[in-house]
Amino acid sequence: MSGQLTIQFLGAAENVTGSRYLLQSGTNRFLVDCGLYQERPFLSRNWEPFSVPPNSLDGILLTHAHLDHCGFIPRLVQNGFKGTIMCSPATADIARIVLKDCAKVMAEDAAFKRKRHLREGRQGPYPELPLYTADDVAAALPLFAPVPYQQAVPIGRDITATFYDAGHILGACMIRLLANSNGTARCVLFSGDVGRWNAPILQDPTLFEEADYVVIESTYGNKQHKSEESIPAMLAEIVNAAVDRGGNIIIPSFAVERAQEVLYHLNTLFTQKQIPPLRVFVDSPMAISVTEVFQRHAELFDEETRALLHRGIRPWDFPGLTLCRSVEESKAIKDYPESAIIIAGSGMCTAGRIKHHLVNNISDSRNTVLFVGYQANGTLGRLILEGAKEVRIHGQNRVVRAQVTKINGFSGHADRGELTKWLTALKRPPRKVFVTHGEPEVAQAFADHIRTVTGWQVFMAKFGETVALD
């Protein structure tokens, strides 16, 4: 690459989802991440024309396969993108599943809304069509070019990219760019979503010693998670209390990593007889398929999980586990006569099968809705978690009588202390640090914290802002 290197913040700037960072140098253009907006106030951005012609992009560097990082790719392909999508092998495997599922859910939701709006004699704020189709996904998949961790690859003139383990979800990456522009060498580091230290299943996040510019997430930049050791105890307490009431435990869960981690802990609790032998329904074809990807990438596990596998213990397979792929299997869950644990997506309750289970369970005080992941502002999950007495699901208002609780320790995102640990591993001050992927007050609080701790130049990225990386 030649010419001035710039970065433009097109998503996950002053909000959480829609991660999109445009890198330009001369005539070359790359995106780091290409995610969907999922917060209700920002959904219109998914429908707006992209800020540059998609066919002008040379490629996409993908940190991981969560929808808010990869879910916009088929829309770009629909509008002319033909570049290369570079990511880790596990991310490529998971993205294939996630994007196919997303297109299917979009088609189903669009059909449902058309019928409902016709019945109600009104129109919604967005077209009653899927944002993209299964054909768009099929056109996107051949563009994926998996790259192993720690292997530098050229992505243009005078610039290389290297992917490192982020410890967030299986295959998640931090991206280190080395660029030589106008005779000046610079290192630009993208944190992606930073994982947790000593969390189950995955290895710890990679630490770096130097960078000129850093783009860092701040999802939990103003919070400290409780100890990992509290997760099994808290989970056992919540499950046992619901069983004592004769109720179900409904767990909205991201299909990638979170569902597998929940099953990991449930397996431990069952084995140790800390909870009764309940039926556990995983009502998510995507989560089932992602679990199969986990089984193909044991090289990414931490030592403890690899030791379990070596002893013949499969953390995601135990008596009472029922995997539901078909719609018929999903519908039959409501007729199960005993207390059960129901794990379904989406994790923020924005779409998918979890909405049906909420309809069937949220108005019964015996039941529990247990959140195990971040709930972005404006999502149905956030409304429920913040104590709404009534929520609208499938076009009807539903009274919330179920117990609502959350275990923060499940989060795959680093908290303030862990983000600080990751950033301050740098042995010399970077020229600038840009804080992204957080609600405005959280990102600002984290930026202020890092500025106070280090004295570095730290900025909260602004949506649409373009910055020269001199």
VEXDREN-2710 file (C-alpha; in Angstrom, 1 decimal):
% VEXDREN-2710
k/r/px/py/pz
1/MET/0.0/0.0/0.0
2/SER/1.1/3.5/-0.6
3/GLY/-0.3/6.9/0.4
4/GLN/-1.7/8.1/3.7
5/LEU/-3.1/5.3/5.9
6/THR/-6.5/6.2/7.4
7/ILE/-9.1/4.4/9.4
8/GLN/-12.8/5.3/9.3
9/PHE/-15.1/4.0/12.1
10/LEU/-18.3/2.7/10.3
11/GLY/-19.7/0.6/13.2
12/ALA/-19.2/-0.3/16.8
13/ALA/-18.4/3.3/17.4
14/GLU/-20.6/5.0/20.1
15/ASN/-22.5/1.7/20.2
16/VAL/-21.8/-2.0/20.6
17/THR/-22.8/-3.9/17.4
18/GLY/-22.1/-3.4/13.7
19/SER/-18.3/-3.7/13.9
20/ARG/-16.9/-2.2/10.7
21/TYR/-13.6/-0.3/10.3
22/LEU/-12.5/0.9/6.9
23/LEU/-8.8/1.1/6.2
24/GLN/-7.6/3.1/3.2
25/SER/-4.2/3.8/1.7
26/GLY/-4.0/5.2/-1.8
27/THR/-6.5/3.3/-3.9
28/ASN/-6.6/0.2/-1.6
29/ARG/-9.5/-0.4/0.7
30/PHE/-10.0/-3.0/3.4
31/LEU/-12.6/-3.6/6.1
32/VAL/-11.7/-5.0/9.5
33/ASP/-14.9/-6.8/10.4
34/CYS/-18.2/-6.5/8.6
35/GLY/-20.9/-6.9/11.2
36/LEU/-24.7/-6.4/11.5
37/TYR/-26.2/-3.7/13.7
38/GLN/-28.5/-5.4/16.2
39/GLU/-29.6/-2.5/18.5
40/ARG/-33.0/-1.3/17.5
41/PRO/-32.1/2.4/17.2
42/PHE/-29.4/1.5/14.6
43/LEU/-31.1/-1.1/12.5
44/SER/-31.6/1.4/9.7
45/ARG/-27.9/1.4/9.1
46/ASN/-28.1/-2.2/7.8
47/TRP/-30.4/-1.0/5.1
48/GLU/-28.5/2.2/4.1
49/PRO/-26.1/2.2/1.1
50/PHE/-22.6/1.4/2.3
51/SER/-20.3/4.4/2.7
52/VAL/-18.0/3.2/-0.2
53/PRO/-19.0/1.1/-3.2
54/PRO/-18.6/-2.6/-2.1
55/ASN/-16.9/-3.5/-5.3
56/SER/-14.1/-1.0/-4.4
57/LEU/-13.1/-3.0/-1.4
58/ASP/-10.1/-5.3/-1.8
59/GLY/-10.9/-7.5/1.1
60/ILE/-12.2/-8.0/4.6
61/LEU/-10.2/-9.0/7.7
62/LEU/-12.5/-10.8/10.0
63/THR/-11.9/-11.1/13.8
64/HIS/-14.5/-13.7/14.5
65/ALA/-17.9/-15.2/13.6
66/HIS/-20.4/-13.4/15.8
67/LEU/-23.1/-11.7/13.7
68/ASP/-22.1/-8.2/14.9
69/HIS/-18.7/-8.8/13.3
70/CYS/-19.5/-11.0/10.2
71/GLY/-23.2/-10.8/9.6
72/PHE/-23.2/-7.9/7.1
73/ILE/-20.9/-9.8/4.6
74/PRO/-23.6/-11.3/2.4
75/ARG/-25.2/-7.8/2.1
76/LEU/-22.0/-6.4/0.7
77/VAL/-21.7/-9.4/-1.7
78/GLN/-25.3/-8.7/-2.8
79/ASN/-24.2/-5.2/-3.6
80/GLY/-21.0/-6.1/-5.5
81/PHE/-18.2/-7.1/-3.1
82/LYS/-15.9/-9.7/-4.6
83/GLY/-12.8/-9.4/-2.5
84/THR/-11.0/-11.9/-0.2
85/ILE/-12.3/-12.5/3.3
86/MET/-9.4/-13.5/5.6
87/CYS/-9.9/-15.1/9.0
88/SER/-8.8/-18.1/11.1
89/PRO/-9.9/-21.6/9.9
90/ALA/-12.3/-22.1/12.8
91/THR/-13.9/-18.7/12.1
92/ALA/-14.4/-19.7/8.5
93/ASP/-16.1/-22.9/9.6
94/ILE/-18.4/-21.1/12.1
95/ALA/-19.2/-18.2/9.8
96/ARG/-20.5/-20.6/7.2
97/ILE/-23.0/-21.9/9.8
98/VAL/-23.8/-18.5/11.3
99/LEU/-24.5/-16.8/8.0
100/LYS/-26.6/-19.6/6.6
101/ASP/-28.7/-19.6/9.8
102/CYS/-29.0/-15.8/9.7
103/ALA/-30.3/-15.8/6.1
104/LYS/-32.9/-18.5/7.1
105/VAL/-34.0/-16.5/10.2
106/MET/-34.3/-13.3/8.1
107/ALA/-36.5/-15.0/5.6
108/GLU/-38.7/-16.5/8.3
109/ASP/-39.0/-13.2/10.1
110/ALA/-39.7/-11.2/7.0
111/ALA/-42.5/-13.7/6.0
112/PHE/-43.9/-13.5/9.6
113/LYS/-43.9/-9.7/9.6
114/ARG/-45.6/-9.5/6.1
115/LYS/-48.5/-11.6/7.4
116/ARG/-48.7/-9.7/10.7
117/HIS/-48.6/-6.3/9.1
118/LEU/-51.2/-7.3/6.5
119/ARG/-53.4/-8.5/9.3
120/GLU/-52.9/-5.3/11.3
121/GLY/-53.2/-3.0/8.2
122/ARG/-49.8/-1.3/8.7
123/GLN/-46.2/-1.2/7.5
124/GLY/-43.0/-1.5/9.5
125/PRO/-40.1/0.9/9.4
126/TYR/-38.0/-1.4/7.2
127/PRO/-38.7/-3.4/4.0
128/GLU/-40.7/-6.6/4.7
129/LEU/-37.9/-8.5/3.0
130/PRO/-34.8/-10.3/4.3
131/LEU/-31.7/-8.1/4.3
132/TYR/-30.0/-10.9/2.3
133/THR/-30.9/-14.4/1.1
134/ALA/-29.4/-17.9/1.2
135/ASP/-28.1/-17.2/-2.4
136/ASP/-26.2/-14.2/-1.1
137/VAL/-24.6/-16.4/1.6
138/ALA/-23.7/-19.0/-1.0
139/ALA/-22.0/-16.3/-3.1
140/ALA/-20.0/-15.1/-0.1
141/LEU/-18.7/-18.4/1.1
142/PRO/-16.1/-19.0/-1.7
143/LEU/-14.5/-15.7/-0.8
144/PHE/-13.3/-16.9/2.6
145/ALA/-9.6/-17.6/2.7
146/PRO/-8.6/-19.1/6.1
147/VAL/-5.3/-18.1/7.6
148/PRO/-3.6/-19.9/10.5
149/TYR/-2.7/-18.0/13.7
150/GLN/0.6/-16.2/13.7
151/GLN/1.2/-16.5/9.9
152/ALA/1.8/-13.1/8.3
153/VAL/0.0/-12.6/5.0
154/PRO/0.3/-9.8/2.5
155/ILE/-3.0/-8.0/2.0
156/GLY/-1.8/-5.2/-0.3
157/ARG/1.3/-3.2/-1.3
158/ASP/3.6/-2.8/1.8
159/ILE/1.1/-4.1/4.3
160/THR/0.8/-7.5/6.1
161/ALA/-1.7/-8.9/8.5
162/THR/-1.2/-11.5/11.2
163/PHE/-4.0/-13.1/13.2
164/TYR/-3.6/-14.1/16.9
165/ASP/-5.7/-16.0/19.3
166/ALA/-8.2/-13.6/21.1
167/GLY/-9.6/-16.2/23.6
168/HIS/-13.1/-14.8/23.0
169/ILE/-14.8/-17.6/21.0
170/LEU/-13.4/-20.5/19.0
171/GLY/-11.2/-19.1/16.3
172/ALA/-11.5/-15.5/17.4
173/CYS/-8.6/-13.2/16.4
174/MET/-6.7/-10.1/17.2
175/ILE/-5.3/-8.6/14.1
176/ARG/-1.9/-7.0/13.8
177/LEU/-1.2/-4.9/10.7
178/LEU/2.3/-3.9/9.7
179/ALA/2.1/-1.0/7.2
180/ASN/4.8/0.9/5.3
181/SER/3.3/4.1/4.0
182/ASN/5.2/7.1/2.6
183/GLY/8.4/5.5/3.9
184/THR/7.1/5.2/7.5
185/ALA/6.5/1.8/9.1
186/ARG/3.5/1.5/11.5
187/CYS/1.9/-1.2/13.6
188/VAL/-1.9/-1.1/13.9
189/LEU/-3.4/-3.5/16.4
190/PHE/-7.1/-4.4/16.4
191/SER/-8.2/-6.2/19.6
192/GLY/-11.4/-7.7/18.2
193/ASP/-13.3/-8.9/21.2
194/VAL/-10.9/-9.7/24.0
195/GLY/-11.6/-12.9/25.9
196/ARG/-11.0/-13.9/29.5
197/TRP/-8.0/-15.3/31.3
198/ASN/-8.5/-18.8/32.9
199/ALA/-11.9/-19.2/31.3
200/PRO/-13.0/-22.8/30.4
201/ILE/-12.4/-24.4/27.0
202/LEU/-10.3/-21.8/25.2
203/GLN/-6.7/-20.5/25.6
204/ASP/-5.9/-17.1/27.1
205/PRO/-5.9/-14.0/25.0
206/THR/-2.6/-13.1/23.2
207/LEU/-0.5/-10.2/24.7
208/PHE/1.5/-7.8/22.6
209/GLU/4.6/-5.7/23.4
210/GLU/4.3/-2.9/20.9
211/ALA/1.9/-1.1/18.6
212/ASP/1.7/2.4/17.2
213/TYR/-2.1/2.5/17.1
214/VAL/-4.6/0.3/19.0
215/VAL/-8.3/-0.2/18.4
216/ILE/-9.7/-1.8/21.5
217/GLU/-13.2/-2.9/22.5
218/SER/-14.9/-1.7/25.7
219/THR/-18.1/-3.8/26.0
220/TYR/-17.4/-4.3/29.8
221/GLY/-15.0/-1.4/30.1
222/ASN/-16.7/-0.1/33.2
223/LYS/-17.4/-3.4/35.0
224/GLN/-15.5/-6.1/36.9
225/HIS/-16.8/-9.7/36.4
226/LYS/-17.3/-11.9/39.4
227/SER/-14.8/-14.7/39.9
228/GLU/-15.0/-17.6/37.4
229/GLU/-15.3/-19.9/40.4
230/SER/-18.7/-18.5/41.2
231/ILE/-20.3/-19.6/37.9
232/PRO/-21.0/-23.2/38.9
233/ALA/-22.4/-22.3/42.3
234/MET/-24.6/-19.5/40.9
235/LEU/-25.8/-21.7/38.1
236/ALA/-26.6/-24.5/40.5
237/GLU/-28.5/-22.1/42.8
238/ILE/-30.6/-20.7/40.0
239/VAL/-31.4/-24.2/38.5
240/ASN/-32.3/-25.7/41.9
241/ALA/-34.6/-22.8/42.8
242/ALA/-36.5/-23.1/39.6
243/VAL/-36.9/-26.8/40.0
244/ASP/-38.2/-26.3/43.5
245/ARG/-40.9/-24.0/42.1
246/GLY/-41.7/-26.6/39.4
247/GLY/-40.6/-24.3/36.6
248/ASN/-38.3/-24.2/33.6
249/ILE/-35.0/-22.4/33.1
250/ILE/-35.0/-20.5/29.8
251/ILE/-31.5/-19.5/28.7
252/PRO/-31.2/-17.2/25.7
253/SER/-27.7/-18.1/24.4
254/PHE/-25.4/-17.2/21.6
255/ALA/-24.9/-20.4/19.6
256/VAL/-21.2/-19.8/19.3
257/GLU/-19.2/-20.4/22.4
258/ARG/-21.8/-19.5/25.0
259/ALA/-24.0/-22.5/24.4
260/GLN/-21.0/-24.8/24.6
261/GLU/-19.7/-23.1/27.8
262/VAL/-23.2/-23.5/29.5
263/LEU/-23.2/-27.2/28.5
264/TYR/-19.7/-27.6/29.9
265/HIS/-20.8/-26.2/33.3
266/LEU/-24.1/-28.2/33.3
267/ASN/-22.2/-31.4/32.6
268/THR/-19.9/-30.7/35.6
269/LEU/-22.9/-30.0/37.9
270/PHE/-24.7/-33.1/36.8
271/THR/-21.6/-35.2/37.3
272/GLN/-21.1/-33.8/40.8
273/LYS/-24.8/-34.2/41.5
274/GLN/-25.2/-30.5/42.5
275/ILE/-28.4/-30.3/40.4
276/PRO/-31.0/-33.0/39.7
277/PRO/-30.9/-35.0/36.4
278/LEU/-33.0/-32.6/34.3
279/ARG/-33.7/-32.8/30.6
280/VAL/-31.6/-30.2/28.8
281/PHE/-33.0/-29.0/25.4
282/VAL/-30.6/-27.3/23.0
283/ASP/-33.1/-25.8/20.6
284/SER/-30.7/-24.4/18.1
285/PRO/-29.6/-26.1/14.9
286/MET/-26.8/-23.6/14.7
287/ALA/-25.5/-24.3/18.2
288/ILE/-25.6/-28.0/17.4
289/SER/-23.6/-27.5/14.2
290/VAL/-21.1/-25.1/16.0
291/THR/-20.5/-27.8/18.7
292/GLU/-19.5/-30.1/15.9
293/VAL/-17.0/-27.5/14.7
294/PHE/-15.6/-27.5/18.3
295/GLN/-14.9/-31.2/18.1
296/ARG/-12.9/-30.6/14.9
297/HIS/-10.7/-27.9/16.4
298/ALA/-9.4/-29.4/19.7
299/GLU/-6.0/-27.7/19.0
300/LEU/-7.6/-24.4/20.1
301/PHE/-8.6/-25.8/23.6
302/ASP/-6.8/-25.1/26.8
303/GLU/-4.9/-27.8/28.6
304/GLU/-7.8/-28.6/31.0
305/THR/-10.3/-29.3/28.2
306/ARG/-7.8/-31.3/26.2
307/ALA/-7.1/-33.4/29.3
308/LEU/-10.9/-34.1/29.6
309/LEU/-11.0/-35.3/26.0
310/HIS/-7.9/-37.4/26.6
311/ARG/-9.7/-39.2/29.4
312/GLY/-12.7/-39.8/27.2
313/ILE/-14.9/-37.1/28.8
314/ARG/-17.0/-35.2/26.2
315/PRO/-18.0/-31.9/27.8
316/TRP/-20.9/-31.4/25.4
317/ASP/-22.5/-34.8/25.7
318/PHE/-24.3/-36.1/28.8
319/PRO/-27.5/-38.1/29.7
320/GLY/-30.6/-36.0/29.3
321/LEU/-29.2/-33.7/26.6
322/THR/-31.7/-33.4/23.8
323/LEU/-30.6/-31.7/20.6
324/CYS/-33.5/-30.1/18.6
325/ARG/-32.9/-29.4/14.9
326/SER/-36.4/-29.5/13.4
327/VAL/-39.2/-27.1/14.0
328/GLU/-41.4/-30.1/15.1
329/GLU/-38.8/-30.9/17.8
330/SER/-38.7/-27.3/18.9
331/LYS/-42.5/-27.0/19.2
332/ALA/-42.7/-30.2/21.2
333/ILE/-40.7/-28.8/24.0
334/LYS/-43.6/-26.8/25.4
335/ASP/-45.4/-30.1/26.1
336/TYR/-42.6/-31.6/28.2
337/PRO/-44.3/-32.2/31.6
338/GLU/-41.4/-31.7/33.9
339/SER/-38.9/-29.0/34.7
340/ALA/-36.3/-28.5/32.0
341/ILE/-33.5/-26.3/30.9
342/ILE/-34.1/-24.8/27.5
343/ILE/-31.1/-23.2/25.7
344/ALA/-32.0/-21.4/22.5
345/GLY/-30.9/-18.4/20.4
346/SER/-30.6/-15.7/19.8
347/GLY/-28.6/-14.5/22.7
348/MET/-30.1/-11.1/22.8
349/CYS/-33.6/-12.4/22.1
350/THR/-33.7/-10.4/18.8
351/ALA/-34.8/-13.3/16.6
352/GLY/-35.0/-17.1/16.4
353/ARG/-36.5/-19.8/18.6
354/ILE/-35.9/-18.2/21.9
355/LYS/-38.9/-15.8/21.2
356/HIS/-41.2/-18.8/21.1
357/HIS/-39.9/-20.1/24.4
358/LEU/-40.3/-16.7/26.0
359/VAL/-43.9/-16.6/24.8
360/ASN/-44.5/-20.0/26.4
361/ASN/-42.7/-19.3/29.7
362/ILE/-42.3/-15.6/30.5
363/SER/-45.7/-15.0/32.1
364/ASP/-45.4/-17.9/34.6
365/SER/-43.8/-17.0/37.9
366/ARG/-42.5/-20.6/38.4
367/ASN/-40.1/-20.1/35.5
368/THR/-36.7/-18.4/35.2
369/VAL/-35.2/-16.5/32.4
370/LEU/-31.4/-16.7/32.8
371/PHE/-29.2/-14.4/30.8
372/VAL/-25.6/-15.6/30.2
373/GLY/-24.4/-12.9/27.8
374/TYR/-24.3/-9.2/27.0
375/GLN/-27.6/-7.6/26.2
376/ALA/-27.2/-4.6/23.9
377/ASN/-29.2/-1.5/24.5
378/GLY/-32.5/-1.5/22.6
379/THR/-32.8/-5.4/22.3
380/LEU/-35.6/-7.5/23.8
381/GLY/-33.1/-9.1/26.1
382/ARG/-32.1/-5.8/27.5
383/LEU/-35.7/-4.8/28.1
384/ILE/-36.4/-8.0/30.0
385/LEU/-33.2/-7.9/32.0
386/GLU/-33.8/-4.3/33.1
387/GLY/-37.1/-5.2/34.6
388/ALA/-39.8/-4.4/32.0
389/LYS/-43.2/-5.5/33.4
390/GLU/-44.5/-6.2/29.9
391/VAL/-42.7/-6.8/26.6
392/ARG/-43.8/-7.2/23.0
393/ILE/-43.1/-10.5/21.4
394/HIS/-44.4/-11.7/18.0
395/GLY/-46.7/-8.7/17.8
396/GLN/-48.4/-9.1/21.2
397/ASN/-47.7/-7.7/24.7
398/ARG/-46.6/-10.3/27.2
399/VAL/-46.6/-9.8/31.0
400/VAL/-43.3/-10.7/32.6
401/ARG/-43.9/-12.8/35.7
402/ALA/-40.9/-15.2/35.4
403/GLN/-37.9/-14.7/37.5
404/VAL/-35.2/-12.8/35.6
405/THR/-31.6/-13.1/36.4
406/LYS/-28.1/-13.0/34.9
407/ILE/-24.7/-14.6/35.5
408/ASN/-22.1/-12.0/34.4
409/GLY/-19.2/-14.4/34.8
410/PHE/-20.2/-16.3/31.6
411/SER/-19.3/-13.3/29.5
412/GLY/-16.7/-14.0/26.8
413/HIS/-15.7/-10.4/27.0
414/ALA/-12.8/-9.2/29.2
415/ASP/-13.8/-6.8/31.9
416/ARG/-12.2/-3.5/32.8
417/GLY/-9.3/-5.1/34.7
418/GLU/-8.6/-7.6/31.9
419/LEU/-8.8/-5.0/29.1
420/THR/-6.4/-2.9/31.1
421/LYS/-4.1/-5.9/31.5
422/TRP/-4.2/-6.6/27.8
423/LEU/-3.5/-3.0/26.8
424/THR/-0.8/-2.2/29.4
425/ALA/1.3/-5.3/28.3
426/LEU/2.6/-2.9/25.6
427/LYS/6.1/-1.9/26.6
428/ARG/6.0/1.6/25.2
429/PRO/3.1/4.0/24.7
430/PRO/1.2/3.7/21.4
431/ARG/0.7/7.0/19.5
432/LYS/-3.1/6.7/20.0
433/VAL/-5.6/4.3/21.4
434/PHE/-9.2/4.2/20.0
435/VAL/-11.9/2.8/22.2
436/THR/-14.8/1.2/20.3
437/HIS/-17.5/-1.5/20.7
438/GLY/-19.2/-0.1/23.8
439/GLU/-22.2/2.0/24.8
440/PRO/-21.1/5.7/24.8
441/GLU/-21.0/6.1/28.6
442/VAL/-19.1/2.8/29.0
443/ALA/-16.6/3.6/26.2
444/GLN/-16.0/7.0/27.7
445/ALA/-15.5/5.7/31.2
446/PHE/-13.0/3.1/29.9
447/ALA/-11.2/5.7/27.8
448/ASP/-10.9/8.0/30.9
449/HIS/-9.7/5.0/33.0
450/ILE/-6.9/4.1/30.6
451/ARG/-5.9/7.8/30.2
452/THR/-5.7/8.0/34.0
453/VAL/-3.7/4.8/34.5
454/THR/-1.3/5.3/31.6
455/GLY/-1.2/8.9/30.6
456/TRP/-1.6/7.8/26.9
457/GLN/-3.6/9.5/24.2
458/VAL/-6.9/7.7/24.3
459/PHE/-10.0/8.6/22.2
460/MET/-13.5/7.3/22.1
461/ALA/-14.1/6.5/18.4
462/LYS/-16.9/8.5/16.8
463/PHE/-19.3/7.0/14.2
464/GLY/-18.2/8.1/10.7
465/GLU/-15.0/9.7/11.9
466/THR/-11.9/9.3/9.7
467/VAL/-8.5/9.4/11.4
468/ALA/-5.1/9.5/9.7
469/LEU/-2.6/7.0/11.1
470/ASP/0.5/9.2/10.6
END
